[in-house]
Amino acid sequence: MSGKECQALVVEAPNVQSFDGNAFGDGAVLGCDFVGTVEETGDQVNKLKKGDTIAGLIWGGEIKGIGGYSEYTVADNDISFRVPKNISLEEAVTLPLASMTSWLALFSKDCLAIPRDGGKDTSVLIWGGSSSVGLYAIQIAVLHGFKVITTCSPRHFDLVKSLGAKHAFDYHDDDVVESIKQAAPGLKYVFDTIGNKSSSGLASRAIDESGGLCTVRPGKANTEDVTKQTKVTDVLVWTAFLKDHRYGSFHWPAHEADHKLGTEFFEKLPGWVEEGKIKPNKAKVIPGGLDGVSKGFQEYRDGNISATKLVYKL
């Protein structure tokens, strides 16, 4: 573990949901993504040093007093990385949670567990490709040579295709399922990055009988309408940390394989960003520093965030 002075923070859905549901009680400090300067390091820190500018992931709220929405925080040596020099701090802070979520959803043995050497013979449907998680899922899948099909609003078709999606369909279209089936017959892998009341059920109708669907919703929420033959899993980004986690009534034990997988990802991510293989989400800076957090939360509640991340600078 090491101490960081935070310089940029981001709004994530879990932060708003945790706040509105008072998931961690009074006195909790929320905030999952951060960018900052290393101020101190622990005895076992071997990847980072004082003065490094890093981005990282923490579960704000779980440990009282530790969260991203603060001037200083404590982060994990393995679940942090040096900020590549070719991107801004505002861009860097969009990376940790959303990209790690995508990585685990695609490759964790408890999620889709897609063979990484499948190449162009592997088709993947990213439902909600213009979401923050969806944009990274597209790029990670393309990086591994997969054929990517995605859904989003037509105004984002050019964006998702610029990141490598082969096909993009309007999720409001009555024929969206049939269009996906024609583009990817025998589809086996679907990642639902939206997780609302209709998305998983609709997406599952495009899946082959032996396929699976992973949702971003903890506890496999909103998957009641998924086709019976579809294997349903959920992704929880916090399994990247080698410790137990609790959120409301849910409990996730320490997951050594996911920790190893997550550590590998953050070791590779800076290089992929420098090479242009992974492009950060578009960042929208909310003025006012920490005082602007409530404004960002309300923008999320009002549904005003699309294909962008809200970022606070300290």
VMD Tcl script that draws the C-alpha trace (Angstrom):
set ca {
  {0.00 0.00 0.00}
  {1.10 3.57 -0.58}
  {-0.15 7.08 0.17}
  {-1.23 9.33 -2.69}
  {-2.10 13.03 -2.98}
  {-5.13 13.07 -5.27}
  {-5.20 15.48 -8.20}
  {-8.13 14.24 -10.28}
  {-11.21 12.15 -9.45}
  {-14.11 10.79 -11.47}
  {-17.85 10.11 -11.13}
  {-18.73 6.41 -11.37}
  {-22.14 4.77 -11.13}
  {-21.14 2.83 -7.96}
  {-20.35 6.12 -6.21}
  {-23.79 7.58 -6.90}
  {-25.58 4.34 -6.07}
  {-23.62 3.91 -2.83}
  {-24.36 7.50 -1.82}
  {-28.08 7.36 -2.62}
  {-28.46 4.02 -0.84}
  {-26.17 4.99 2.07}
  {-24.46 1.66 1.46}
  {-21.52 2.31 3.78}
  {-23.14 4.45 6.47}
  {-22.19 7.86 7.81}
  {-18.56 8.94 7.68}
  {-17.70 6.97 4.55}
  {-15.52 8.58 1.89}
  {-16.62 7.54 -1.59}
  {-14.69 7.65 -4.86}
  {-13.19 4.75 -6.81}
  {-10.87 6.26 -9.46}
  {-8.05 8.69 -8.71}
  {-4.94 10.24 -10.17}
  {-2.28 11.63 -7.86}
  {1.32 11.89 -6.75}
  {2.86 9.23 -4.53}
  {3.73 10.84 -1.17}
  {4.75 7.77 0.81}
  {5.22 4.05 0.15}
  {4.99 1.01 2.38}
  {7.75 -1.51 2.96}
  {6.33 -3.97 0.42}
  {5.75 -1.47 -2.40}
  {8.06 -2.43 -5.26}
  {6.45 -0.95 -8.38}
  {5.98 2.68 -7.40}
  {8.12 5.33 -5.75}
  {7.67 8.69 -4.12}
  {7.00 11.38 -6.70}
  {5.42 9.08 -9.30}
  {2.22 10.32 -10.92}
  {-0.13 7.38 -10.89}
  {-3.73 6.37 -11.51}
  {-5.45 3.70 -9.52}
  {-8.54 2.02 -8.21}
  {-9.85 1.97 -4.65}
  {-13.18 0.95 -3.18}
  {-14.24 4.22 -1.64}
  {-16.53 3.72 1.33}
  {-15.62 0.18 2.29}
  {-12.84 1.26 4.66}
  {-13.87 4.25 6.75}
  {-11.95 7.38 5.84}
  {-10.43 6.00 2.63}
  {-11.85 7.00 -0.75}
  {-11.10 8.87 -3.93}
  {-13.11 11.96 -3.01}
  {-10.38 13.32 -0.77}
  {-7.08 15.17 -0.97}
  {-5.12 12.10 0.17}
  {-5.90 8.41 -0.07}
  {-4.26 4.99 0.23}
  {-3.98 2.66 -2.74}
  {-2.73 -0.79 -3.68}
  {0.71 -1.29 -5.24}
  {-0.67 -3.82 -7.76}
  {-3.92 -2.03 -8.64}
  {-2.25 1.27 -9.60}
  {-0.09 2.29 -12.55}
  {2.11 5.16 -13.66}
  {0.24 7.63 -15.87}
  {1.46 7.37 -19.49}
  {3.07 10.60 -20.68}
  {0.91 10.82 -23.81}
  {-2.37 11.42 -21.95}
  {-3.62 14.08 -19.54}
  {-4.44 13.49 -15.88}
  {-8.09 14.04 -16.72}
  {-7.94 11.26 -19.32}
  {-5.94 8.96 -17.06}
  {-8.50 9.05 -14.27}
  {-11.16 7.62 -16.60}
  {-9.18 4.40 -16.97}
  {-9.00 2.38 -13.72}
  {-12.50 1.19 -12.79}
  {-14.12 1.05 -16.22}
  {-11.22 -0.64 -17.99}
  {-10.59 -3.14 -15.18}
  {-14.30 -4.01 -15.11}
  {-14.17 -4.74 -18.83}
  {-11.00 -6.83 -18.51}
  {-12.42 -9.02 -15.75}
  {-15.80 -9.39 -17.48}
  {-14.17 -10.70 -20.63}
  {-11.46 -12.92 -19.16}
  {-12.17 -13.88 -15.53}
  {-12.98 -17.57 -15.11}
  {-16.05 -16.50 -13.11}
  {-17.31 -14.22 -15.90}
  {-17.21 -14.85 -19.67}
  {-13.79 -16.56 -19.52}
  {-13.13 -15.93 -23.21}
  {-9.97 -17.71 -24.44}
  {-7.52 -14.91 -25.18}
  {-6.07 -16.72 -28.18}
  {-9.43 -17.08 -29.95}
  {-8.70 -14.25 -32.38}
  {-11.02 -13.41 -35.26}
  {-12.97 -16.64 -34.79}
  {-14.37 -15.20 -31.54}
  {-17.36 -12.86 -31.71}
  {-18.29 -10.72 -28.71}
  {-21.40 -8.60 -28.24}
  {-20.85 -5.51 -26.09}
  {-24.31 -4.31 -25.13}
  {-23.99 -0.58 -24.43}
  {-20.81 0.10 -26.36}
  {-20.82 3.86 -25.78}
  {-20.93 3.52 -21.98}
  {-17.66 4.15 -20.16}
  {-17.23 0.43 -19.54}
  {-18.42 -0.43 -23.04}
  {-15.86 1.79 -24.74}
  {-13.03 -0.01 -22.96}
  {-14.59 -3.44 -23.51}
  {-14.66 -2.81 -27.26}
  {-11.00 -1.83 -27.31}
  {-9.82 -4.72 -25.14}
  {-11.75 -7.20 -27.28}
  {-10.38 -5.70 -30.50}
  {-6.87 -5.75 -29.03}
  {-7.22 -9.52 -28.73}
  {-8.38 -9.89 -32.31}
  {-12.05 -10.56 -31.52}
  {-14.90 -9.56 -33.81}
  {-16.89 -6.96 -31.87}
  {-20.59 -6.30 -32.30}
  {-22.10 -3.56 -30.17}
  {-25.28 -1.63 -29.45}
  {-25.62 2.06 -28.72}
  {-27.41 5.19 -29.85}
  {-26.89 5.94 -33.57}
  {-25.15 9.20 -32.67}
  {-22.30 7.11 -31.25}
  {-21.92 4.69 -34.17}
  {-18.89 6.53 -35.56}
  {-17.23 6.55 -32.13}
  {-17.57 2.83 -31.42}
  {-16.52 1.91 -34.96}
  {-13.47 4.15 -34.67}
  {-12.44 2.00 -31.68}
  {-12.74 -1.17 -33.71}
  {-16.34 -2.38 -33.47}
  {-17.23 -4.27 -36.65}
  {-20.97 -3.72 -36.36}
  {-23.03 -1.20 -34.36}
  {-26.79 -1.48 -33.93}
  {-29.42 0.77 -32.38}
  {-30.66 -0.96 -29.22}
  {-34.07 0.72 -29.75}
  {-34.50 -0.96 -33.13}
  {-37.22 -3.63 -33.17}
  {-34.97 -5.81 -35.31}
  {-31.82 -5.41 -33.21}
  {-31.70 -9.06 -32.09}
  {-32.11 -10.39 -35.62}
  {-29.47 -7.94 -36.88}
  {-27.01 -9.20 -34.27}
  {-27.73 -12.84 -35.14}
  {-27.02 -12.16 -38.80}
  {-23.79 -10.32 -37.97}
  {-22.60 -12.95 -35.48}
  {-24.24 -16.36 -35.99}
  {-23.50 -18.77 -33.16}
  {-22.72 -15.92 -30.74}
  {-21.43 -17.23 -27.40}
  {-20.21 -14.17 -25.49}
  {-22.23 -11.14 -24.39}
  {-21.17 -8.43 -21.96}
  {-24.08 -6.26 -20.80}
  {-22.50 -3.00 -19.67}
  {-25.89 -1.41 -18.92}
  {-27.66 -3.88 -16.64}
  {-31.06 -2.20 -16.65}
  {-34.42 -3.97 -16.50}
  {-34.52 -4.88 -20.18}
  {-30.94 -4.97 -21.48}
  {-29.84 -8.45 -20.36}
  {-33.06 -10.14 -21.41}
  {-32.96 -8.57 -24.85}
  {-29.25 -9.22 -25.37}
  {-29.61 -12.88 -24.38}
  {-31.97 -13.51 -27.29}
  {-29.01 -13.09 -29.66}
  {-26.93 -15.77 -27.90}
  {-26.38 -19.31 -29.13}
  {-27.72 -22.10 -26.90}
  {-24.31 -22.76 -25.35}
  {-23.44 -19.10 -24.78}
  {-23.12 -16.88 -21.73}
  {-23.91 -13.36 -20.60}
  {-22.04 -11.28 -18.04}
  {-23.76 -8.27 -16.47}
  {-22.29 -5.30 -14.64}
  {-25.06 -5.51 -12.05}
  {-23.98 -7.14 -8.75}
  {-25.94 -10.20 -7.76}
  {-27.00 -10.72 -11.40}
  {-29.75 -8.14 -10.92}
  {-32.21 -7.57 -13.76}
  {-31.46 -10.90 -15.44}
  {-34.82 -12.54 -14.75}
  {-35.77 -12.36 -18.44}
  {-32.55 -13.89 -19.77}
  {-33.17 -16.97 -21.90}
  {-33.07 -20.18 -19.85}
  {-30.21 -21.76 -21.80}
  {-27.90 -18.77 -21.22}
  {-25.31 -18.98 -18.46}
  {-25.46 -15.73 -16.47}
  {-22.55 -14.27 -14.51}
  {-21.80 -10.88 -13.00}
  {-18.56 -8.91 -12.78}
  {-17.36 -7.13 -9.65}
  {-14.25 -5.09 -10.22}
  {-13.22 -5.34 -6.56}
  {-12.24 -8.99 -6.96}
  {-9.05 -7.53 -8.46}
  {-8.03 -6.87 -4.84}
  {-6.87 -9.83 -2.80}
  {-9.38 -9.41 0.03}
  {-12.99 -10.11 0.94}
  {-15.57 -7.49 -0.01}
  {-19.07 -6.70 1.17}
  {-21.67 -4.44 -0.39}
  {-25.09 -4.43 1.23}
  {-26.23 -8.06 1.39}
  {-23.59 -9.23 -1.11}
  {-20.30 -10.86 -0.16}
  {-17.35 -11.67 -2.41}
  {-14.47 -13.72 -0.96}
  {-10.86 -12.99 -1.86}
  {-10.22 -14.15 -5.42}
  {-6.58 -14.98 -6.11}
  {-7.10 -15.64 -9.83}
  {-8.84 -12.29 -10.38}
  {-6.14 -10.50 -8.39}
  {-3.49 -12.05 -10.62}
  {-5.51 -11.17 -13.72}
  {-6.05 -7.58 -12.55}
  {-2.39 -7.12 -11.66}
  {-1.41 -8.33 -15.12}
  {-3.81 -5.86 -16.73}
  {-2.49 -2.79 -14.91}
  {1.05 -3.85 -15.78}
  {0.15 -3.94 -19.48}
  {-2.30 -1.02 -19.63}
  {0.19 1.90 -19.67}
  {2.02 0.38 -22.63}
  {-1.19 -0.16 -24.55}
  {-2.19 3.45 -23.91}
  {1.21 4.75 -25.05}
  {0.92 2.66 -28.23}
  {-2.57 4.02 -28.92}
  {-4.17 0.59 -28.60}
  {-6.32 1.75 -25.67}
  {-7.76 5.27 -25.83}
  {-9.13 6.89 -22.65}
  {-12.74 7.97 -22.33}
  {-13.53 11.57 -23.15}
  {-13.30 13.59 -19.93}
  {-15.63 16.43 -18.96}
  {-14.20 18.49 -16.10}
  {-16.74 19.62 -13.49}
  {-15.61 22.88 -11.84}
  {-15.34 23.37 -8.10}
  {-13.14 20.45 -7.09}
  {-14.71 18.32 -4.37}
  {-17.46 20.92 -4.00}
  {-18.61 19.97 -7.50}
  {-19.22 16.31 -6.65}
  {-22.92 16.81 -5.89}
  {-23.42 18.47 -9.29}
  {-21.80 15.52 -11.03}
  {-23.95 13.07 -9.08}
  {-27.08 14.90 -10.23}
  {-25.97 14.80 -13.87}
  {-25.69 11.03 -13.52}
  {-29.14 10.75 -11.92}
  {-30.64 12.88 -14.68}
  {-29.17 10.62 -17.35}
  {-27.07 13.38 -18.90}
  {-23.84 11.37 -19.20}
  {-23.18 9.63 -22.50}
  {-19.85 8.56 -24.02}
  {-17.99 10.73 -21.52}
  {-16.67 10.75 -17.94}
  {-17.21 13.47 -15.36}
  {-13.90 14.44 -13.75}
  {-13.03 16.70 -10.79}
  {-9.68 18.45 -10.50}
  {-8.24 19.25 -7.07}
}
mol new
graphics top color blue
foreach p $ca { graphics top sphere $p radius 0.5 }
foreach p [lrange $ca 0 end-1] q [lrange $ca 1 end] { graphics top cylinder $p $q radius 0.2 }
display resetview
